[in-house]
Amino acid sequence: MRVGIVGATGYGGAELLRILHSHPNFEIVAIYTSSQQGRNIHYHYPHLTGIIPSTLEEIDPIKMAKNTDVVFLAVPTGVASQLAPELLSAGCVVIDLTGDFRLKNTEDYEYWYKRKAAPREWIEKAVYSLPELNKASIKGSKLISNPGCYPTATLLGLAPLVKAKILKEGSVIIDAKSGVSGAGQTVSLGNIYSELNENLKIYKVNQHQHIPEIEQMLQELGYDSPITFQTHLVPMTRGIMSTIYGTVEGSMSEDELWKLYNDFYVDKPFVRVRDIGIFPSTKEVAASNFCDIGISFDDRTGRITIVSVIDNLMKGAAGQAVQNANLLFGFEETAGLNFSPVYP
């Protein structure tokens, strides 16, 4: 199938190029840009020299619809809300990696994202797809809204407990940490080497735009309380670790907890549950589409600790987008993604 990518010069777009270049069912036929038309992609990313000899093209929805079967949008927040409706009206299938269509409540979007929401008619048509939790809803869709990176790690960590209805309402606290690539290529004081190196800092305290996305999905799964969610920037390039705390109703053993998670993810190829007492690190999923989860139950406090790690550019963005595309078009879910993490 013919693929177009908008935003190929960003980090998420670069990962899409890497995955789709070797995908057995998709062929990259065009990459699009709003500012570098006519330049070869290797001028922006020299590591692609001789691998993807593509010239960046201008964005023209009518032309794009004629030349492609599906378009991935790896663009800044706010761009997709304007571009996706044009592409969809022209006949494109769109997989959007931004947050523009994730929130069903437009007032929530405008409050948390501080910008105008996409037209309601397109938000209602969009399917939010975290494949491990709701892939059945993806069939027949023309607009897929890819989950955010923090929500992916967090929701996969919480889902088995929420579905089993053993978490106390109001007890969930999430301490999440990300590498700097999550901020993209935009230069800011907080992302330069001298500020980031040998430093750990919290940001967007109680204000992160992924909070309503996590709560929206948790409500669909059966957990109705607000969450406490804090994010931190760590001095590494890629990766997310979401450490989650919740209090259980009643008591349970760690063996029961481990069985709950293993049974829940037994047929989910990209989620790996660690043995009791073993916890994952971000390097163990680097450059892969895996989410690794470690769990522990403290019977002294009645709290469960879940450690969920992903690569923010892969399972948190491009890898999951391709996973969604595989499901949408009826290909093997792991097609083009069944490779091991890069280590060390």
C-alpha positions in Angstrom: 0.0 0.0 0.0 1.1 3.5 -0.8 2.1 5.7 2.2 2.7 9.4 2.5 4.3 11.0 5.6 3.7 14.6 6.6 6.4 15.8 9.1 9.2 13.5 8.0 11.8 15.9 9.3 10.7 15.5 12.9 11.8 12.7 15.2 8.5 10.8 14.9 8.6 11.2 11.2 12.2 9.9 11.1 11.1 6.8 13.0 8.2 6.3 10.5 10.7 6.4 7.7 12.9 3.8 9.4 10.0 1.4 10.1 8.1 1.8 6.8 11.3 1.5 4.6 11.4 -2.2 5.5 7.7 -2.9 6.0 6.5 -5.8 3.9 3.1 -4.2 3.1 3.7 -0.5 2.9 5.7 1.5 0.4 6.7 5.1 1.1 5.8 7.0 -2.1 6.0 10.6 -0.8 7.1 12.6 2.1 5.7 16.1 2.6 6.9 19.3 4.3 5.6 22.8 4.8 9.0 24.5 4.6 11.7 22.4 2.8 10.1 21.5 -0.6 12.5 20.2 -3.2 15.2 19.2 -0.8 16.3 15.6 -0.3 15.5 14.1 3.1 19.2 13.3 3.6 20.1 17.0 3.8 18.0 17.0 7.0 18.9 13.5 8.1 22.3 12.5 6.8 21.9 9.0 8.3 19.3 8.3 5.5 21.8 8.9 2.7 21.4 6.2 0.1 18.6 4.5 2.1 15.6 6.8 1.4 16.4 8.9 -1.6 13.2 10.9 -1.4 12.6 14.6 -2.1 10.3 16.5 0.2 7.1 17.6 -1.5 4.7 20.4 -0.8 1.4 19.6 1.0 -1.4 19.4 -1.5 -4.4 17.4 -0.1 -5.9 16.7 -3.6 -2.7 15.4 -5.0 -1.9 13.5 -1.9 -5.2 11.7 -2.0 -4.5 10.6 -5.6 -1.0 9.3 -4.9 -1.4 7.6 -1.5 -3.6 5.0 0.3 -2.8 6.3 3.8 -1.1 9.4 5.2 0.6 9.6 8.5 0.6 13.0 10.2 3.7 13.5 12.4 3.2 17.2 12.7 3.1 19.8 15.6 0.0 20.0 17.7 -2.7 22.2 16.0 -1.6 21.4 12.5 -3.5 18.2 12.2 -6.8 19.7 13.2 -6.6 21.9 10.1 -4.9 19.4 7.7 -6.6 16.2 8.5 -10.2 17.4 7.5 -8.8 18.5 4.1 -7.1 15.2 3.5 -10.1 13.2 4.6 -12.4 15.2 2.4 -10.1 14.5 -0.5 -10.4 10.8 0.1 -7.3 10.0 2.3 -7.1 7.6 5.2 -5.3 9.5 8.0 -3.3 8.3 11.0 -2.7 11.2 13.2 0.2 11.1 15.7 -0.8 14.4 17.3 -3.2 15.1 20.2 -5.7 17.0 18.0 -8.3 14.3 17.8 -7.7 12.3 21.0 -10.1 14.2 23.3 -13.8 13.8 22.6 -14.7 16.9 24.7 -13.6 20.0 22.7 -13.8 22.2 25.9 -11.2 19.8 27.5 -8.9 20.1 24.5 -9.1 23.9 24.5 -8.5 24.1 28.2 -5.5 21.7 28.3 -3.9 22.4 24.9 -4.6 26.2 25.0 -5.7 26.3 21.3 -8.9 25.9 19.3 -10.1 22.3 18.9 -10.6 20.5 15.6 -14.2 20.6 14.1 -16.5 18.5 16.2 -17.7 16.5 13.2 -14.2 15.1 12.6 -13.5 14.5 16.3 -16.6 12.4 16.4 -15.4 10.4 13.4 -11.9 9.8 14.8 -11.1 6.5 16.5 -8.7 6.7 19.4 -6.8 3.4 19.1 -4.5 2.0 21.8 -4.4 -1.4 20.1 -4.0 -3.5 23.3 -7.2 -2.0 24.7 -9.6 -1.2 21.8 -8.4 -2.5 18.5 -11.8 -3.9 17.7 -13.1 -0.4 17.1 -10.5 0.4 14.4 -12.1 -1.4 11.5 -13.5 0.8 8.8 -12.2 4.0 10.2 -10.8 6.7 8.0 -9.2 8.7 10.8 -7.1 7.0 13.5 -6.0 9.1 16.5 -2.8 7.6 17.8 -2.4 7.8 21.6 0.2 10.0 23.3 3.5 8.6 24.7 2.8 9.2 28.4 -0.8 7.8 28.1 0.4 4.7 26.3 2.9 3.7 29.1 0.4 4.7 31.8 -2.7 3.1 30.4 -1.0 -0.2 29.6 0.3 -0.2 33.2 -3.1 0.4 34.7 -5.5 -1.4 32.4 -5.5 -4.9 33.9 -6.2 -3.5 37.4 -9.0 -1.2 36.2 -10.7 -3.9 34.1 -10.6 -6.2 37.1 -12.2 -3.5 39.2 -9.8 -3.9 42.1 -8.4 -0.3 42.3 -9.8 2.1 44.9 -11.2 5.2 43.3 -9.0 8.3 43.8 -5.9 6.3 44.7 -3.9 6.5 41.4 -0.7 8.5 41.4 1.6 8.5 38.3 5.3 9.6 38.4 6.4 9.7 34.8 9.8 10.5 33.3 10.8 11.1 29.7 13.9 11.6 27.5 14.3 14.9 25.8 13.3 13.7 22.3 9.7 13.9 23.5 10.1 17.7 23.1 10.9 17.4 19.4 13.5 19.5 17.6 12.3 22.9 18.8 15.1 24.7 20.6 14.3 25.9 24.1 16.4 26.9 27.1 15.3 23.9 29.1 16.4 21.4 26.4 19.9 22.7 25.7 22.8 20.5 27.0 24.0 22.8 29.8 20.5 22.9 31.3 19.7 19.2 30.8 22.9 17.5 31.6 23.3 16.1 35.1 19.8 17.5 35.9 16.4 16.1 36.7 13.4 18.4 36.7 9.7 18.3 37.0 7.5 20.2 34.5 3.9 21.1 33.8 3.0 20.2 37.4 -0.7 19.2 37.5 -1.0 20.8 34.0 0.2 18.2 31.5 -2.1 18.0 28.4 -2.0 14.2 28.6 -4.0 14.1 31.9 -7.4 14.3 30.3 -6.4 11.7 27.7 -5.5 9.2 30.4 -8.6 10.0 32.4 -10.8 9.7 29.3 -9.6 6.2 28.6 -9.6 5.1 32.3 -13.3 6.2 32.4 -14.0 4.0 29.4 -12.3 1.1 31.2 -14.3 1.7 34.4 -12.2 4.0 36.7 -14.1 7.3 37.2 -11.8 9.3 39.6 -9.3 12.0 38.6 -5.6 11.0 38.7 -2.5 12.7 40.0 0.0 12.8 37.1 3.4 14.4 37.2 6.1 14.5 34.5 9.8 14.8 34.7 12.6 15.4 32.1 15.7 13.2 32.4 19.0 13.6 30.7 18.6 10.9 28.1 17.6 11.0 24.4 14.6 8.6 24.3 12.4 6.5 26.6 9.6 6.8 29.1 9.3 5.3 32.6 5.9 5.6 34.2 5.9 4.5 37.8 2.3 4.1 39.0 0.9 3.7 42.4 -2.6 2.5 43.4 -4.4 1.1 46.4 -6.4 -2.1 46.0 -9.7 -3.1 47.3 -9.1 -6.0 49.7 -5.9 -8.0 49.5 -4.0 -10.0 46.9 -0.8 -11.8 46.6 2.0 -10.9 44.2 1.4 -14.3 42.4 -2.2 -13.3 41.9 -1.2 -9.9 40.6 1.3 -11.5 38.2 -1.3 -13.9 36.9 -3.8 -11.1 36.3 -1.3 -9.2 34.2 -0.1 -12.2 32.3 -3.6 -13.3 31.5 -4.6 -9.8 30.4 -1.6 -9.5 28.0 -1.3 -13.1 26.9 -2.3 -12.4 23.3 -0.7 -8.9 23.1 2.6 -9.3 21.2 4.1 -5.9 22.2 3.5 -6.0 26.0 6.0 -8.1 28.1 5.3 -8.6 31.8 8.4 -9.2 33.9 8.6 -11.9 36.5 7.9 -10.8 40.1 10.8 -8.9 41.6 12.2 -7.9 38.2 11.6 -4.4 36.9 12.3 -3.0 33.4 14.5 0.0 32.4 14.1 2.3 29.4 17.1 1.0 27.6 15.6 -2.5 27.4 12.9 -1.3 25.0 14.9 1.4 23.1 14.1 1.7 19.4 11.4 -1.0 19.7 7.6 -1.2 19.9 7.6 -3.0 23.2 6.1 -2.0 26.4 7.7 -3.8 29.4 5.9 -3.9 32.7 7.1 -4.8 36.2 4.7 -5.1 39.2 4.8 -5.4 43.0 2.3 -5.5 45.8 3.1 -4.1 49.2 0.8 -5.9 51.7 2.0 -3.5 54.4 0.4 -0.4 52.7 -2.1 -2.2 50.4 -0.5 -0.4 47.4 0.5 -1.8 44.0 3.5 -0.4 42.2 3.6 -0.7 38.4 6.6 0.2 36.4 5.9 0.6 32.7 8.5 1.5 30.1 8.4 2.4 26.4 10.4 4.1 23.8 8.5 7.4 23.4 9.3 7.7 19.7 8.2 4.1 19.0 5.4 2.6 21.1 4.7 6.1 22.1 4.4 7.4 18.6 5.7 6.0 15.2 5.7 2.3 16.1 2.2 2.4 17.5 1.0 4.3 14.5 2.3 1.5 12.2 0.7 -1.1 14.5 -2.6 0.8 14.1 -2.1 0.9 10.3 -1.5 -2.9 10.3 -4.7 -3.5 12.1 -6.7 -1.0 10.0 -5.7 -2.7 6.7 -5.9 -6.3 7.9 -2.1 -7.0 8.0 -0.3 -9.0 10.7 -0.2 -6.8 13.8 3.5 -7.2 14.2 4.3 -6.6 10.5 7.4 -4.3 10.1 7.7 -4.1 13.9 8.8 -7.5 15.1 12.4 -6.5 15.8 14.3 -6.5 19.1 15.3 -3.4 21.1 18.7 -1.8 20.5 21.0 -2.6 23.4 23.1 -1.3 25.0 
